[in-house]
Every structure is written in C-alpha cells, then in structure tokens.
Amino acid sequence: MARIFSGIKPTGHLTLGNYLGAIQRWVEVDQHRAEALFCVVDLHALTVEHDPARVRRLSRQAATLFLAAGLRPDLCTLFVQSHVDEHTRLAYLLECTATDGEMRRMIQYKEKSARERATGGSVRLSLLTYPALMAADILAYGADEVPVGDDQAQHVELTRDLAVRFNQRYGATFTVPRAVLPPVAARVMDLQDPASKMGKSHAETSGIVYLLDEADVVRKKIMRAVTDSGSEVRYDREAQPGVANLLEILAACRGGEGKPEELAAGYSSYGALKRDVADAVVELLRPLRERHAELCADPEYVDEVLRAGAERARALARPRVDTAYRAIGLLPPVG
C-alpha cells in the first residue's frame, strides 16, 4: 500500500479552494487507497506575522473541519505538525542539504517576500527556509505521494531533489515522493479576482467562500462573482477566467461528472451558471457545516483523535529521522 502525506496551514479560515483542491480527495479517495497521513501544519503559519491565539484557534478549527469533511481516524492518521518533534529535527538536516539558491527560487518565497517588503514589513528567515521544513514533513514518513494543489508542486519537486541528494551523499535513507494533483479545480480562484487563487489569508474576502459560511452568504458571493466581457458561456482560462473558474467549481462539486468545457455547452447565460454553482456549493458544504457543529460540542473526541494521531505519526517518523541523523554523521545519544 502506498503512503501519502498532505497538510494545510492554519493561516486563515479554510475555503472552498482548500476543500475542492485537497480535502475532498483526501476524504473520497486517498484515505481509502493508501496509508494516509493528514496534518495541520501549524509551524508553517509562523513564517509571517501572526496572532498566537488565532493560530491555536485556527489549528483546532482546521482539524475539526478535516473530521467534519469525512476523514476517519480508523482509516488515516490526523495530527498537528508541532505535536511531532521529528518534523523540526529533520528540517535542519535538510537545510544542511539544500542550497541558498534553491530556496530563493521558490515562487511562493518571491511572492510573499515581495508583499511583505511592499507593505514595509520585514521578511522572516523562516519564510525562506520553510520549504526545507515542508520537505521534512514529507520525507520523515517515507511518503510515496503528496496530494497538493498546483501552487505547491514546486515544493514537492524540491523535496524530491533533496531526497535524491541526501541519499547519494549519505546512503539510501529517504523515499523519493511525487506530487499528485486533483483532476479538476486544482487551483480554485478568487471569485472577485480570477487571476488569484482563493486564499485563506487575503484581506479582501468578498470573493472567498469559506467552509463555514452560511448558505445565504455563499449564494451572495457566487452570484456576485466576476465574469467576463461578452455573454457566451465557454471554457477558456485565458479569455474568460471568471467563467472558467465557475465551470471548474461546478465540475468539482459534481465529482468530476462532466468536464468544464462540456458543462459550458449547457448554459446560455452567466446568471444560470452562477445559480447552479451556488446550489452545488451550498449542498456540498451543508453536511460539513452540520458535522462541524456536532464535533465542536464534543471537544474531548477531537483531542483524542489528535493525541492518537500524533502518537502514530511519531512512531512512523522517528526511526527514519534517527537513521538520517546517523547517516549525516551525528553521534547517537549515549545510553
């Protein structure tokens, strides 16, 4: 059985993009076909300015939403990154394997550091080096596959490079993973700015559907979505990015039944398309919101899932990380 690892940062409330781009596949496919580990990667949330209490609150909310979406502790391992020390232990070894140039070529570092500088902020060193921590997240578990959105594919390629380099220099230690992208809606875009992805931490939220939004709020956001000049409904990412985004969302909500370009043929107006997208999203999120409310009323259950998940994750990661420490030349602890 293949082993997979994936995670989401608690830098904001989880969005429809997080669900369609990752969580839905975790629930419907990955936890059933593989030895699957899913993680709230809270350490990655510290790479930018943050409110500690909010990070804790969002970490718990994310874990609860994972369970509400349908992740089952009897089928997969669900845990919080900072609860397993092997992530940070291995990250330093991979920093010692990576190069400065590799880190600075990461697209997300370029974009986020540019935004920080533009607003007069300082760029934390961890923003530069966090791809080494992400690589450690994956390599510590011997993951074969990493389900990611297309904006994270570059980081998985770096992880592959680091695994190969470490193995060549110090002996066979790590499995070389591969990225797995969802078939549709790999990158759900902002409804008001279809050139940008639907991100958790955007300041402007009118184009972002959050998983816990009420049904009327979801409908309002989708009905106000930016479309394009002209009136023809067709799937064209370049010429009609707004319409293409809506068609991709609809296809993903329907489980991939019909490609976006096929769905476009059934519409003669933007309004009809928006109504169907709104209906599909509301129905998709309804059971998730209901289950989330139930889980919030039973916090002891969530605590136990996270405790047991961290224990299983630790047992999987520790032998491989200990092997990496010996391979790179560190003296084992005495006694």
Secondary structure, DSSP 4 states (H G I P E B T S, - for coil): --EEEEEE--SS--BHHHIIIIIHHIIIIIHHHSEEEEEE-GGGGGGS---HHHHHHHHHHHHHHHHHHT--TTTEEEEEGGG-THHHHHHHHHHTTS-HHHHHT-HHHHHHHHHHHHTTPPPPHHHHHHHHHHHHHHHTTT-SEEE--GGGHHHHHHHHHHHHHHHHHH-S-----EEE--SS-SSPBPSS-TTSB--TT-S--TT--BTT--HHHHHHHHHT----SSS-----TTT-HHHHHHHHHHHHHTTT-S-HHHHHTT-S-HHHHHHHHHHHHHHHHHHHHHHHHHHHT-HHHHHHHHHHHHHHHHHHHHHHHHHHHHHHTPPPPP-
